[in-house]
Amino acid sequence: MLEIHIEGTKDFSICRPSGEIDSYTVDEFREALANLVHVSKVLIDLSDVPFMDSAGLGALIGTIRKAGENNGELVVSCGRPSLMGLLRTTGFDQIVTVTETFDEGMEALGQIETE
């Protein structure tokens, strides 16, 4: 089962999926992300996603492309080594900023300042 929590405004939103993102749940994930492509800055926090397959990765890539067409900025945060490995192995981290922590993601989007 996948739950998706979204909070924010048209200028900045946070998307927090919780659960596995695979071929069974990707449509729900894709729909949630589609609602964010007009937001200026989006942080997708994958901290509560224990598993994501190629379908989930495809949904992320599609969202990045659409957000870019709208001059949006997207950052993915993920502290799970298995998902970080997937994002790095596939080169996903070469097309979008990927951070290991939520705070680093917020900082990358200019939502918090470093000390």
VMD Tcl script that draws the C-alpha trace (Angstrom):
set ca {
  {0.00 0.00 0.00}
  {1.26 3.46 -0.91}
  {0.29 6.65 0.86}
  {1.29 10.03 -0.50}
  {1.31 13.20 1.58}
  {1.65 16.54 -0.18}
  {1.95 19.87 1.54}
  {2.81 23.33 0.35}
  {1.88 26.07 -2.08}
  {2.30 26.80 -5.78}
  {5.76 28.17 -4.97}
  {7.06 25.28 -2.86}
  {5.68 21.81 -2.11}
  {6.86 18.65 -0.41}
  {5.78 15.21 -1.63}
  {6.24 12.37 0.87}
  {5.30 8.95 -0.44}
  {5.21 6.15 2.12}
  {5.33 2.54 0.97}
  {6.61 0.66 -2.04}
  {6.55 2.31 -5.45}
  {6.21 -0.38 -8.09}
  {4.07 -1.34 -11.06}
  {1.06 -1.79 -8.74}
  {1.28 1.64 -7.09}
  {3.02 3.78 -9.72}
  {-0.20 5.20 -11.17}
  {-1.09 6.78 -7.83}
  {2.47 8.14 -7.51}
  {2.45 9.47 -11.08}
  {-0.90 11.19 -10.51}
  {0.34 12.87 -7.33}
  {3.48 14.06 -9.10}
  {1.47 15.34 -12.08}
  {-0.31 17.72 -9.71}
  {3.06 19.23 -8.80}
  {4.53 20.03 -12.23}
  {3.37 23.66 -12.03}
  {4.91 24.22 -8.58}
  {8.08 26.35 -8.70}
  {10.08 24.16 -6.29}
  {9.33 20.58 -5.25}
  {11.05 18.32 -2.75}
  {10.26 14.63 -3.10}
  {11.18 12.91 0.14}
  {11.65 9.16 -0.40}
  {12.70 8.44 3.20}
  {9.64 6.25 3.79}
  {9.93 4.31 0.54}
  {11.57 0.93 1.20}
  {11.47 -0.17 -2.45}
  {11.11 1.48 -5.86}
  {11.33 -0.27 -9.20}
  {11.86 1.05 -12.72}
  {8.20 2.13 -12.96}
  {8.70 4.52 -10.03}
  {11.94 5.78 -11.53}
  {10.13 6.40 -14.81}
  {7.44 8.41 -13.00}
  {10.13 10.56 -11.39}
  {11.90 11.15 -14.70}
  {8.65 12.13 -16.41}
  {7.91 14.59 -13.63}
  {11.36 16.12 -13.85}
  {10.94 16.65 -17.58}
  {7.51 18.27 -17.18}
  {8.66 20.43 -14.26}
  {11.63 21.58 -16.33}
  {9.32 22.57 -19.17}
  {7.54 24.82 -16.65}
  {10.83 26.20 -15.27}
  {10.29 24.27 -12.04}
  {13.01 22.92 -9.80}
  {12.84 19.45 -8.30}
  {15.01 17.82 -5.65}
  {14.82 14.24 -4.38}
  {15.90 13.38 -0.84}
  {16.46 9.81 0.19}
  {18.41 8.41 3.11}
  {17.94 4.76 2.16}
  {21.16 3.22 0.82}
  {19.30 0.83 -1.50}
  {17.38 3.65 -3.19}
  {20.41 5.92 -3.30}
  {22.23 3.09 -5.06}
  {19.42 2.82 -7.61}
  {19.39 6.58 -8.22}
  {23.16 6.69 -8.68}
  {23.50 3.50 -10.74}
  {20.87 4.65 -13.22}
  {22.41 8.12 -13.51}
  {19.27 9.72 -12.08}
  {21.44 11.86 -9.81}
  {23.01 13.35 -12.95}
  {19.73 14.89 -14.13}
  {18.35 16.14 -10.80}
  {19.74 16.98 -7.37}
  {19.58 13.99 -5.02}
  {20.35 14.52 -1.34}
  {20.72 12.04 1.50}
  {18.68 14.02 4.01}
  {15.50 16.04 4.02}
  {17.34 19.08 5.40}
  {19.90 18.89 2.57}
  {17.02 18.81 0.10}
  {15.43 21.85 1.72}
  {18.77 23.64 1.58}
  {19.25 22.73 -2.09}
  {15.92 24.41 -2.85}
  {16.82 27.48 -0.81}
  {14.16 26.75 1.82}
  {16.58 26.75 4.76}
  {19.87 28.47 5.21}
  {23.07 26.83 6.35}
  {24.69 27.93 9.54}
}
mol new
graphics top color blue
foreach p $ca { graphics top sphere $p radius 0.5 }
foreach p [lrange $ca 0 end-1] q [lrange $ca 1 end] { graphics top cylinder $p $q radius 0.2 }
display resetview
